[in-house]
Amino acid sequence: MHLYTTTTAAAALSLTAAAIRYHALRGSLRGIQHGRDWLFTEADLASFRRTRRPPGRPPSHNTSRRANNR
């Protein structure tokens, strides 16, 4: 079983170490806290990838309605 530290998990998920710690403390990224650092398995990272919402504002599905209200 391969374990990822906060830094290596951040690189694998293209996030910052602070974002990894935020998600781990919030519970959206499962892991084990070992002292100050967090440890994650490959399964933890894969689960986070599947459930993570893409960053940014969601796309609008009905732009014609907005145009008609002006």
Beta strands, then each sheet from edge to edge (+ up, - down):
strand 1: 3-5
strand 2: 32-34
strand 3: 37-41
sheet 1: 1+ 3- 2+
end
